[in-house]
């Protein structure tokens, strides 16, 4: 084989691999580790480059700037409690080495804020205001995470107060340990034992400890912040990704401070502001990308047929909506417990976003209602909203099509009488044919039958 033929063969293989990794993998039904890894890498790259992630990171950067002083005040208050205030200051000075003056000014603002909080006119008013500022910031973070997870219902006000307060006590401790463990423990061990020959080994272990606490910090963020149950393994995978990105970003900022001196010559002490904004922007991009990775690793199949779902036809979407309605109605007719959204997705291997949209359409049309399965864990299922004997295929179709605003264009019927007449006659014909077919009588496979069919298909493919 000539060299040109080999190059062409390699080029064609590379193109096929690229097409499979970028788009074809989402139509792959195999559940192997290789497929999961390719899908996870695909989503990680997409999320990092996503315009939506970038815009959310911009919004969170702005909100963080507004809450930066209260956030640092909470961090320093906890640091003082553990005797680590000096350690936190040194960590900030090391990250922004060329901005010593700006950091000093910020420290004075933090001290002033803590003083005002502890000497409020009314006892505890300053502390409450501090907590409320931070709770508002965490609430915005939760909204961003819930949007990624597709959760429309956030925490109640009482749960926000209790859960956020717990987060604000736990997360800063992990952050402090991640930032100052190496310096604190190495100096302590050297002072106590004077084992200089162990310094490289101890330093390596402590450096790993700092990385570990950073990973655990992001893991805790991904588990605690979104209003949904997140498995530890998936949160830890995302935590390792985001924590590693954060540590690399921190290293870049620390080692790149030599170039900031020229920047300071132009902008003076104001150069701290754009540098801090850039740093915050990149931190939020990493954090939100990790949230997408956490979501995708736990629900990797939910992105199956992503491109197809985005270009789905109206007729096929209507079939899926009717199928979801039939699943819910038939289970109710058989006196079986209601399924959750995730149950429908997993049991029938349907694209998650398509099922979520179908459920929303049925809720808006008044065909189904949401019921509480577990109030403490906030787990909800779905069941029919009206008597199932009145839910025919035709009536459900009419409800879905009639949901939303209509009839608001002035004189539409007069301008297009032919269109209106044809559609009215079509609706009448559908009603004559499907008006007596109960949705509870429409044939739908059970989850067990679906699983058996999938297993037999895999066995046939293996042979």
C-alpha positions in Angstrom: 0.0 0.0 0.0 1.4 3.4 -1.0 2.1 6.1 1.5 -0.7 8.3 0.1 -3.2 5.4 0.5 -2.2 4.9 4.2 -2.6 8.6 4.9 -6.0 8.6 3.2 -7.0 5.5 5.3 -5.9 7.2 8.5 -7.7 10.4 7.5 -11.0 8.5 6.9 -10.7 6.6 10.2 -10.1 9.9 12.0 -13.2 11.4 10.4 -15.3 8.4 11.3 -14.0 8.6 14.9 -14.8 12.3 15.1 -18.3 11.8 13.7 -18.9 9.0 16.1 -17.5 10.9 19.2 -19.3 14.1 18.4 -22.7 12.9 17.2 -23.0 9.2 16.5 -22.4 8.1 20.1 -25.8 9.6 21.1 -27.6 7.0 19.0 -25.6 4.2 20.6 -27.7 2.0 22.8 -24.9 0.0 24.3 -24.2 0.7 28.0 -20.5 -0.1 28.0 -17.8 1.8 29.8 -16.3 2.9 26.5 -19.6 4.5 25.4 -20.1 6.2 28.7 -16.6 7.6 28.7 -17.0 9.0 25.1 -20.4 10.5 26.1 -18.9 12.0 29.2 -16.0 13.6 27.4 -18.3 14.9 24.7 -20.6 16.5 27.2 -17.6 18.0 29.2 -16.2 19.7 26.1 -19.7 20.8 25.0 -20.5 22.3 28.4 -17.2 24.1 28.7 -17.7 25.7 25.3 -21.4 26.2 25.7 -22.6 29.8 25.4 -25.2 29.2 28.1 -22.5 28.1 30.6 -20.5 31.2 29.7 -23.5 33.5 30.2 -24.4 31.9 33.5 -20.8 32.2 34.6 -20.9 35.9 33.8 -24.1 36.3 35.8 -22.6 34.4 38.8 -19.5 36.5 38.6 -21.5 39.7 39.0 -23.5 38.2 41.9 -20.3 37.0 43.5 -18.7 40.5 43.3 -21.7 41.9 45.1 -21.3 39.2 47.9 -17.5 39.0 48.0 -17.1 41.0 51.2 -19.8 39.1 53.1 -18.4 35.8 51.8 -14.9 36.6 52.9 -16.3 37.8 56.2 -17.9 34.4 56.8 -14.7 32.7 55.7 -12.6 34.8 58.1 -15.1 34.4 60.9 -14.8 30.6 60.6 -11.0 30.9 60.2 -10.7 32.8 63.4 -12.7 30.1 65.1 -10.2 27.5 64.0 -7.2 29.9 64.4 -6.5 30.0 60.7 -7.1 33.6 59.8 -3.5 34.3 59.0 -3.4 31.2 56.8 -6.3 32.4 54.7 -4.7 35.8 54.3 -1.5 34.2 53.2 -3.4 32.1 50.7 -5.0 35.2 49.2 -1.7 37.0 49.0 -0.2 34.0 47.2 -2.9 33.8 44.6 -2.8 37.6 43.9 0.9 38.0 44.7 1.2 41.3 42.7 -1.9 42.8 44.3 -0.7 43.1 47.9 -2.1 46.6 48.3 -5.6 45.7 46.9 -5.8 42.6 49.1 -4.9 44.7 52.2 -7.7 47.1 51.4 -10.1 44.2 51.0 -9.0 42.8 54.4 -9.8 46.2 56.0 -13.3 46.0 54.5 -13.8 42.5 55.8 -12.6 43.5 59.3 -14.9 46.5 59.2 -17.8 44.4 58.0 -17.3 41.8 60.8 -17.0 44.6 63.4 -20.3 46.2 62.2 -22.0 42.7 62.2 -20.9 42.1 65.8 -21.9 45.5 67.0 -25.3 46.0 65.4 -27.9 48.1 67.0 -30.0 45.1 67.6 -28.3 41.9 68.9 -27.7 39.6 65.9 -29.0 41.9 63.2 -25.6 42.2 61.6 -25.1 38.4 61.6 -28.5 37.9 60.1 -27.8 40.4 57.4 -24.5 38.6 56.7 -26.3 35.2 56.4 -29.1 36.6 54.3 -26.5 38.1 51.8 -24.8 34.7 51.5 -28.1 32.8 51.4 -29.1 35.0 48.4 -25.9 34.1 46.6 -26.3 30.4 47.3 -29.9 30.6 46.1 -28.7 32.0 42.8 -26.2 29.1 42.6 -28.9 26.6 43.3 -31.1 28.1 40.5 -28.2 27.6 38.1 -27.6 24.0 39.2 -31.4 23.3 39.2 -31.5 24.6 35.6 -28.7 22.2 34.7 -30.5 19.3 36.4 -33.9 20.3 34.9 -35.4 20.8 38.3 -38.1 23.5 38.2 -39.0 23.5 41.9 -36.4 25.0 44.3 -36.2 24.7 48.0 -38.9 26.2 50.3 -37.8 29.3 52.2 -37.4 27.3 55.4 -35.3 24.7 53.7 -33.2 27.5 52.2 -32.4 28.9 55.6 -31.6 25.5 57.2 -29.8 23.9 54.2 -27.9 26.9 53.2 -26.7 27.7 56.7 -25.4 24.1 57.0 -23.6 24.5 53.6 -22.1 27.8 54.7 -20.7 26.1 57.8 -19.4 22.9 56.0 -18.0 24.2 52.7 -15.7 26.9 54.0 -14.1 24.4 56.4 -13.2 22.2 53.4 -12.0 25.2 51.5 -9.8 26.3 54.4 -8.4 22.8 54.7 -7.7 22.6 51.0 -5.9 26.0 50.9 -3.8 25.8 54.0 -3.3 22.2 54.9 0.1 22.0 53.2 1.5 25.1 54.9 0.0 24.4 58.3 0.9 20.7 58.7 4.4 20.9 57.2 5.4 23.7 59.5 3.9 21.9 62.5 5.6 18.6 61.7 8.9 20.2 61.2 8.6 22.2 64.4 7.7 19.0 66.4 9.8 16.3 64.9 12.6 18.1 63.1 12.7 15.2 60.5 14.2 17.0 57.6 14.8 13.8 55.6 11.0 13.2 55.6 10.2 16.6 54.2 9.9 15.6 50.5 7.6 12.6 51.4 5.6 14.6 53.9 5.3 17.5 51.5 4.1 15.2 48.7 1.4 13.7 51.0 0.3 17.1 52.2 0.1 18.4 48.7 -2.1 15.4 47.8 -4.2 16.2 50.9 -4.8 19.8 49.6 -5.9 18.3 46.3 -8.1 15.8 48.1 -9.9 18.5 50.1 -10.4 20.6 47.0 -12.0 17.6 45.3 -14.2 17.0 48.4 -15.2 20.7 48.4 -16.5 20.5 44.9 -18.0 17.1 45.6 -20.0 18.6 48.5 -21.1 21.5 46.3 -22.5 19.2 43.7 -24.2 17.0 46.3 -25.7 19.7 48.5 -26.6 22.6 46.3 -29.0 21.2 43.6 -32.5 20.3 44.9 -32.2 16.7 43.7 -30.6 13.5 45.0 -27.1 13.2 43.6 -25.1 10.1 44.0 -21.7 10.4 45.7 -19.7 8.7 42.9 -21.1 11.0 40.2 -20.5 14.1 42.4 -17.0 12.9 43.2 -16.2 12.4 39.5 -17.3 15.9 38.8 -15.5 17.1 42.0 -12.2 15.7 40.7 -12.7 17.4 37.4 -13.7 20.8 38.8 -11.2 20.6 41.7 -8.3 19.8 39.3 -9.4 22.6 37.0 -9.5 25.0 40.0 -6.0 24.0 41.2 -4.6 24.3 37.7 -6.2 27.8 37.4 -4.8 28.8 40.8 -1.3 27.6 39.7 -1.6 29.6 36.5 -2.5 32.8 38.4 0.2 32.3 41.0 3.0 31.6 38.5 1.8 34.2 36.1 2.1 37.1 38.5 5.4 38.2 37.0 3.5 39.4 34.0 1.1 41.4 36.1 3.8 44.0 37.0 3.6 45.5 33.5 -0.2 45.5 33.8 0.0 47.3 37.1 2.2 50.0 35.5 -0.8 50.9 33.2 -3.7 50.5 35.6 -2.1 50.8 39.0 -4.0 49.3 41.9 -7.2 49.1 39.7 -5.6 46.2 37.8 -6.8 44.0 40.6 -10.5 44.5 39.5 -10.2 43.0 36.0 -7.9 40.2 37.2 -10.3 39.3 39.9 -13.2 39.3 37.4 -11.3 37.1 35.0 -10.4 34.7 37.9 -14.0 34.6 39.1 -15.4 34.1 35.6 -13.1 31.1 35.0 -13.9 29.6 38.4 -17.6 29.7 37.6 -17.1 28.2 34.2 -15.2 25.3 35.8 -17.8 25.0 38.5 -20.8 25.0 36.2 -19.0 22.7 33.7 -18.5 20.3 36.6 -22.2 20.5 37.5 -23.0 19.5 33.9 -20.5 16.6 34.1 -22.1 15.5 37.4 -25.6 15.6 35.8 -24.5 13.8 32.7 -22.5 11.1 34.5 -25.5 10.3 36.6 -28.0 10.5 33.7 -25.8 9.8 30.7 -28.6 8.2 28.7 -30.7 11.3 29.1 -28.7 12.9 26.3 -29.4 10.0 23.9 -30.7 11.2 20.5 -30.0 14.8 21.6 -29.8 16.1 18.0 -32.9 14.1 17.0 -35.0 15.5 19.9 -34.1 19.1 19.0 -35.4 18.5 15.4 -38.3 16.2 16.3 -41.4 16.5 14.1 -44.7 17.7 15.6 -46.4 14.3 14.8 -43.7 12.2 16.5 -43.7 14.5 19.5 -47.5 14.1 19.8 -47.0 10.3 19.7 -44.5 10.4 22.5 -46.8 12.6 24.6 -49.7 10.2 24.0 -47.4 7.3 25.0 -46.4 8.9 28.3 -50.0 9.6 29.0 -50.9 6.0 28.3 -48.2 4.7 30.7 -49.5 6.9 33.5 -53.2 6.1 32.9 -52.7 2.4 32.5 -50.8 2.1 35.8 -53.5 4.0 37.6 -56.2 1.7 36.0 -54.2 -1.3 37.3 -54.0 0.2 40.8 -50.2 0.4 40.6 -48.1 3.1 42.3 -47.4 6.2 40.2 -44.1 6.4 38.3 -41.7 9.3 38.8 -40.2 11.1 35.8 -37.0 9.2 36.2 -38.9 5.9 36.3 -40.5 6.5 32.9 -37.1 7.5 31.4 -35.3 4.5 32.8 -37.9 1.8 32.4 -38.7 2.7 28.8 -35.3 4.1 27.8 -36.9 7.3 26.4 -34.9 10.5 25.9 -35.1 12.4 29.2 -35.7 15.9 27.7 -38.5 14.5 25.5 -40.2 12.8 28.4 -39.8 15.9 30.6 -41.4 18.1 27.8 -44.2 15.5 27.4 -45.0 15.6 31.2 -45.0 19.4 31.2 -47.4 19.4 28.2 -49.8 16.9 29.9 -49.7 18.9 33.2 -50.5 22.1 31.3 -53.3 20.4 29.5 -54.8 19.1 32.8 -54.5 15.4 31.8 -52.3 14.5 34.7 -51.4 15.9 38.1 -48.2 15.6 40.2 -48.5 13.6 43.5 -46.2 13.4 46.4 -44.5 10.0 46.9 -42.0 11.0 49.5 -42.4 14.5 51.0 -39.1 14.5 52.9 -37.0 13.6 49.9 -39.3 15.6 47.6 -40.0 12.7 45.3 -43.0 13.1 43.0 -45.0 10.9 40.7 -47.8 11.4 38.2 -51.4 10.1 37.9 -54.5 11.1 35.9 -56.1 14.4 36.8 -59.7 13.3 35.8 -61.8 10.2 35.6 -59.9 7.7 33.3 -63.2 6.7 31.6 -63.4 10.2 30.2 -59.8 10.1 28.9 -60.1 8.9 25.4 -57.4 9.3 22.8 -59.4 12.0 21.1 -60.1 14.0 24.3 -56.4 13.8 25.4 -55.4 15.0 21.9 -57.9 17.9 22.1 -56.7 18.9 25.5 -53.0 18.9 24.4 -53.7 20.9 21.3 -56.0 23.4 23.1 -53.5 24.1 25.9 -52.0 27.5 25.8 -53.2 30.8 24.3 -55.3 30.7 21.1 -57.8 32.8 19.2 -55.9 36.0 19.8 -55.3 37.0 16.2 -58.1 39.5 15.1 -60.4 38.2 12.3 -58.2 35.1 11.8 -61.3 33.0 11.0 -62.5 35.5 8.4 -59.1 35.8 6.7 -58.5 32.0 6.5 -62.0 30.3 6.5 -60.8 27.4 4.4 -58.0 26.5 6.8 -60.4 26.7 9.8 -63.0 24.6 8.1 -60.5 21.9 7.1 -59.1 21.6 10.6 -62.5 21.5 12.2 -63.6 18.7 9.9 -60.3 16.9 10.6 -60.9 17.2 14.4 -64.5 15.8 13.9 -63.2 12.8 11.9 -60.6 12.0 14.6 -63.2 12.3 17.3 -65.5 9.9 15.4 -62.7 7.4 15.1 -60.8 7.8 18.4 -63.5 9.3 20.6 -64.5 5.9 22.0 -61.0 4.5 22.5 -60.0 4.9 26.2 -56.4 5.7 26.8 -56.4 3.0 29.6 -57.2 0.4 26.8 -54.3 1.4 24.5 -51.7 -1.3 24.4 -48.4 -0.4 26.2 -45.6 -2.8 27.2 -44.8 -3.1 30.9 -41.3 -2.2 32.1 -40.6 -5.9 32.5 -41.6 -6.6 28.9 -39.4 -3.8 27.7 -36.4 -5.1 29.8 -36.9 -8.7 28.4 -37.2 -7.3 24.8 -34.0 -5.3 25.3 -32.2 -8.4 26.7 -33.2 -10.6 23.8 -32.1 -7.9 21.3 -28.7 -7.8 23.0 -28.4 -11.6 22.9 -29.4 -11.7 19.3 -26.8 -9.0 18.5 -24.1 -10.9 20.4 -24.8 -14.1 18.3 
